[in-house]
Amino acid sequence: MKPRAIILTLCALACAAASATKPEADTQLPPAGSVLTLQQCRATALQHNKTLGKTRMQIQAAQYQKKEAFAAYLPAIDFAGGYVYNQKGISILDKDQYLPVETFNLQKQAYEMGLVKNPMTGEPLQVNGQYIPEQVALLPKSALEYDLHNVFFGAVTLTQPIFMGGKIVAMNKITGYAEELARAMHDSQAQDIIYAVDAAYWQIVSLKAKERLAVSYVALLDTLSHNVGLMLEQGVATQRDRLAVDVRLNTAQVDLTRVQNGLTLSRMALAQLCGMPVDTPYTLADEDAPAALPATAPAHSYDMHDVYAHRQDLRALELGARIYSEKANVARASMMPNIALIGTYSFSNPNLFDGFKKRFNGMFSVGAMVTIPIWHWGGNYNKYRAARAQADAARFDLENARELISLQVSQAAYKATEALKTYRATQANLASADENMRCADLGFRDGIMTIDNVMEAQTAWLKAHSENIDAHIDVYLCDVYLSKTLGNLAY
């Protein structure tokens, strides 16, 4: 197979793999027009929410940092190389040199230097106070000239840490805690997302019920307005009565518009939480028939040790305190000796190992390096003390968080109990409001009730039903918030 055909085949396989994997997340989104349950909304949000996607990436980053810290135990291999152009070469001599030559004297059994002698006197000659050798060796200047215009060099270095003052061990513990911290933050964020999804879900259910209530209220006022118009024609009602009803009707229609707009925006907010396009049309399963309320009232006392064990945000604070403690160990390592083994292979061109030749040649070197801090004017020690202070501050935050969580659990339990009692009270008020409006309507038909009495009864009926809807939804939200506070909110 030709190289071009191989490349095209590999590109086709890569594109096929990308098309098989990338749309997977999109195909799992609910189709438009679906009827979504609360569990489906939760599952969709956990899989497609952008904030949770970010925390998953943070977990991966923590895993990579953990691997990076572990690599510090292993030997590091580095290469450094370079090229230098020099304008001039090197010459050891400034001119040709003459070196005196000694000859071996058999009689004296030693080397001695022969000197030029005066043929008349036989004494050695001196020129400028220096004796003249009889024999010399010529050392030309060109013999010690070296071309260094182009120089190539490099080195391969291996470094194996032996003792770094406990820094490597501490960094591995920190990255391990950081990975656990990222997971705890992801779980805590998941619970926050679920609570936000539940709040948005029940908000839609509440607004849908209030929309039906507002439509019924507008229909009541519209009927009342029609009846008052007929009475006005018969002369048994006044124009003031007609205007009062019309004003109330216009106000009710404006309130209906507000509820419908709020319902649309709430649907968009829930879609965004679930990672869907905000304009996705869908329907909630509980819009027409809300689920049953919790069968039992919440307890007022809980085992706080179990609560602490299940709270992911508290787990994150515990891991943060451990990380600060290990950072103190890293700071302490700066005051301790560091020992490492070093092996190097260095080479150059030109090289000096075999004359001065223009070819690559090098050598191995093995050694050990020890660094001992002696005196830094208290800088390293103060750095360690600052790290210890931060660790102590993190422990104070942890203890404070435990106390706040205990208070939060008590508040959530009482709030859930109060919401359930409020709902039961509003349930009792519904019958009274319905009966009051029925009596007002009958009295108005019999002529013993005024239009103001009828509108007051309708307003009371509207308020009772609205409060019942709010109390009904509040029971769900308080129950979910209590589960989140206890740390057992399923996700």
N, C-alpha and C positions, 0 to 999 in steps of 0.2 A: 504494500500500500504506500502511496506517495505521501510525503510529509504534509502537503496541503490537505489531502483527504483525511489524514489522522487528526489534524487540527480542527477541521470542520466537524468531524465526528465527536470530538471531545466537547466542542462548543454546544453542539446539539444536545448531548447528554447533560451538560451543566444547565442549559435552559430548561430541559425537561424536569430535572430535579428541582430547580427553583419554582417552576410552575406547579409542581406537585406538593411543595411544602409551604410556600408563601401564602396562598389563598386559604390555607387550612383554618387560620384564625377567623377569616372573614366568613367562611361557610358556616361557622358555628354561631353566628349572630342570628337572633330570631328573625324570621321573614316579616316583611311589612304586613300589618293587619292581624298579627298574632294576638291570641289571648294569653297573657302572661300571668302566672301565679307569683306569689311572693318568693318562693324558692327558686323559680326560674330567673327572676330579677336578680336575686343574690348571686346565683351561679354565673350569670352573664357578667355581672359587675366584677366578680372575683377573677374572671378570665380576661376581660377586655378593658377594665378601668385603667386609665393612663397613669394614675398615681401608683397603683399596685405594680404596673409594668416597670415604673422607675425603681421601686424597692426591689424587684426581682433582679434588675440590672446591678443594684448596689450589692446584692448577695453575691453575684458573679464577680464583681470587683473585689469583694472581700476574700473570695476564694483564690483569686489570682494573687492578691497580696500575701496570702498565707503561703502559697507556693514560692513566691519571691523571697519571703523570710526564710523558708527552709533551705533555699539554695545557698544561703550564707554559710551553712555547715560544710558545703562541698568546695573543692578547690576551684579557683577562678583562673581562667586562661584568657590572656589578653595579647593582642598584637599591636605593635606600634611601628610605623615605618615612615620614611620621608625621603625627600630629594632636595638637595641644595646645589645651587649653581654659584660658583665662586669666580670672581673677576680674574684673580691671579692664582698662579700655582705657588708652590713652595720651593725655595732653594736654600739648602743648608749653608752653602758657602757664598761669599760675595765675589770671589775670584778663584783662579786656580791656586792650589796650595802645593808646597813641597815638603815632604816628610823626610827627616833624617833617617838613614838606614844604618843599623849596626851590623858588624861582621863578627864572626866567632874567632877568637884568638886561641890557637891550640896551646900555646905556651902557658897562657894565663887561665885557660879553660873557662873563659867567660866572654860574654858579648861586650864589644866596645865600639865606640863610634870613631870612625876615621875622620880626621880633620885636614883641611888644606894647609900645607906648611910652606914657609918661605924657603925657596931653594938655596938662598945664601946662608941663612942662619939655621934653618931646620926647625924654627919655631912656628907654631900654629898662627895663621893669619887671623886678624880681627877686622871686621867692618862694622863701624858704628858701635864698637864695643861688644859685638857678637862674633863667636867663632863660626867659621864656615864649614859645614859638613863636606866630607869628601864625596859621599854618595847620597843622593836623595831619590825619593819616589814621588812621581808626579800624581797629584790628586786633582783631576780636572773639575771645574765648577759644574759642568753639565752632568757629571756622574751622580750628583746629589740634588738634582732638580726633579720635582714630582708634579705631575699633572693632577690638580684637584679642582678643575673647572666643574666637573659633574660628579657628584657624590651621592650614592644611594646607601641607605642604612635602614635597619629594622631590628626588632627584638620581639621574641615570644616569651611571655612571662607567666609563670604558674605560681599562684599564691594560695596557700592552705592555712586558714586560721587555726591556731592551737588553743589559745586562751584570749578572749576579748573582754574579760572582766564581767562575764555574764550577760553581755549585751545581746548576743545572738539568741540565747535561750529566752531572754525577756521579750525580744521582738517576736519570736515564734509564739509565745504565749499571748502577746498583744494581738497578733493577727488572728489567732484562734478565737480569742474573745470577740474580736471585731466581726468575725463571720457569724458567731452566735448572736451578737448584737444586731447585725443586719437582719437575721432571721426573726429575732424577737420584734424588731421594728416593723418588719413586713407583716407579722401576725397581728401586731397591734393596729397597724394601718388597715389590715383586712377587717378587723372588728369595727373600726371607725367607718369604713366604707359600708359595711353591712348595716350599721346603725343609720347612716345617712340614706341608704337605699330604703330601709324600712320607713324612715321619717317621710321621704318623698312619696313612697308607695301609699302610706296611709293619708298623706296630705291630699293625694289625688282622690282617694276614696271619699275623704271628708268633703272635698270641693264638689265631687260628683253628687253626693247626697244633698249638699247645700244648693246645688244647681236645681235638683228636682224640687227641693223645698221652695226655692225662689220662684220657680215656674208655677208651683201651686199657689204661692202667695200672690203672684201677679194675676193668676186666673181668678182668685177670690176678689181682688180689688177690681178687676175688669168687670166681673159680674155685679159687684156692688155699684160700680160706676154706671153700668147699664140700667140697674134698678133705680138708682137715684135720678137718672135721666127721665125714666118713665114717670117717676113720682113728681119730678119738676114739671112735666107736661100736665099732670093731673092737679097741680097746685098744692100738693101735700109736702113738698120739699122746697128749700130755698136755693138760690144760686150759690150762697156760701157753702151749703152742703155739697153741691156739685164740685165746686173749686177745691174744697178740702179733700175730697176723694181723688180728684184728678192729680193734685199735688202728691198725695201718698202713692198713687199709681205710678207717676213719673219717677219718684224716688225708688220704688221697687224695681222698675225696669232698669234704672241705672245700676242698682245693686246686682241685678241679674247679669248685666254686662260685665261688671267687675268680677263676679264669680266665674264667668265663662273665660275671661281673659286670664285670671289666676289659674284656672284649670289647664289652659293651654300652656302657660309658662311652666307649671308644675310637671306636665308631661315632658316638656323639653328638658327640664332639670333631671328627671329620672332617666331619660334616655342618655344624657351626658354621663351620668354616674355609671350607667351600664356599658358605656363605651360604644353606644349606637349613635348614628346620625341624629341630631336633635329634631329633625323634621320627620322622623320615622313614625308612621301611624301604628298604634297598637291599642289594645284594650286590656284592662286589669280584671282578673277573675273575681275580685271582691268589690267591684264597682256597684253592682246591684244587690249583692247579698254578702255583707261582711261576715268574716269567720266568727266562730263562737268565742266568747270571752274566756279568760283563764278560769278554770273550775274552782281553784282555791285561792285564798288570799295569800300574799307573800308573808314569809316569816319576818320577825323583827331582830333575830339574832342569828349569826352565822359563825362558823369556824374560820377565824381570820387566817390561820395558817394555810388552810386550803385556798382561801381567796388569794393570799400572797403568792402561792405556788402557781395559780392560774393566771395571774395578771402579767401580761406580756410587757407592759410599760414598766412595771416594777422590776421584771427580769432584765430589761434593758438598763435600768439604773444600777442594778447589781453588777452587770457586766462592765458598765462604765466605771464603777468604783474599782473593779479588778484591773481594768486597763490603766487607770491612774496609778495604781500601786506598782504595776510593772514598768510604767514610765519612770517612777522613782528609781527602780533598779537599773534602768538604762542610764539615768543621770549618775547613779553611783558608779557605773562602769567607767565613766570618764575619769575617775580618780584611781583606777586600778591599772596594773600593767597589761600590755597587749603583746602577745607572742604569735609569730607567724613564720611558716617555712616558705622560702622563695626559691624558685628555680627559673633560670633564664637562659635562653639561647639567643645571642646577639650576632649580627652579621653586617657586613658593609662591603661596598664596592666603590673605590679601591679598598684593599685590605692590607693589614700590616703583619699578617701571620706567616706569609711566605714571600718575603721581600715586600715590594710595594707594587702589586700587580692589579691590573684592572679586571678583576673578576670577584665574584661573591665568595666569601669565606667567613666562618664564624666559629663560636665556641660556646660550650655549656658552662653555666655557673650555678652553684647550689649554695644556699646559706640560710640563715635564720635572722629574723629581725625582732628586736625587743624595744618597746616604747614604754618608758616609765615616767608618769607625770611627777614632777618634783614640787614646783611652786607656781601657783597661778593667782596669788593674792586672794585666795578664798573664792574665786569665781566658780570653780567646779563644785565646791561644797555648798555654796549658796544656791546653785542650780539644783542640787539634790534636795536641799531643804525646801525650795519652792515646789518641787515635784511632790514631796511628802505633804506639804500644806494643801496642795490641790487634791491629793488622795483623801486627806481628812475631810476636806470640804465636800467631796463626792459622797463620803459616808454619811455626813450630816444630811445631804440631800436625800439619801436613801431612807434614813430614819424619818425624816419629815414626810416623805412620800407615803411611808407605811401609816403614819398617823392620819394623813389626809384621806387615804384610801379607806381606813376604818370609818372616818366620818362620812365619806361619800357613800359607802354601803348603807349606813344607817339612814341617810337622807333619801337614797333611792328606794329603800324598803318602805319608809313612811310615805313617800310620794306615791308609790304604787298602791298602797293601801288607801290613801286619800283619793286617788283617781277612781278606784273601784267603788268607794262609798259615794263619791260625787255622781258616778254614772247611775247607781241605784236611786239616788235622790232625783235625778233628772227623769228617770223612768217613771217615778211616782208623779212627777209634775206633768207628764204628758197627758195622763188621763184627765187631770184637772183642767189643763189648757183646752183639750178637745171638748170637754163638757161645757166649759165656760163659753167657748165660741159657738157651740150648738145652741145654748140658751140665749146668747145675744142675738143669734140669727133668728130664732123663733120669736123673741121679744120684739125684734125690729119688724118682722112680718105682722105681728099683732098690734104694732103701733105703740108699745110700751117702752121700747128702747130707741135711743137716738142713733144717728149715724156715728157720732163720736163714740158711743158705747160699743158699737160694732167694730169700729177700727181699733179701739183699745183692745178688744178681745182678740182680734186678728193679730195685732202686734204681740200680745202676750203669747198667742199660739206659735207665732214665728220664733219668738225668743226661746220658748220652751223646747221646740224641736231643734233649733240651732245649738242650744246648750247641750242637748242630748247627743247630737252628732259629735260635738267637740269632746264631750266626756267619754263617748264610746271610743273614739280614736285615741284619746289620751291614755286610756287603759292599755291599749296595745303598745304605745310608745313607752310608757312607764315600765311595762313588763320587759320590753327589749332593753331599755336602759339599765334595769336592774340586772339582767343577764350579762350585759356588757360590764357593769361595775363588778360583778362577781367573777368575771373572767371566764365564764362558761358559755359565752355566745358562740354557737356552732358556726364554723366557716369552712 
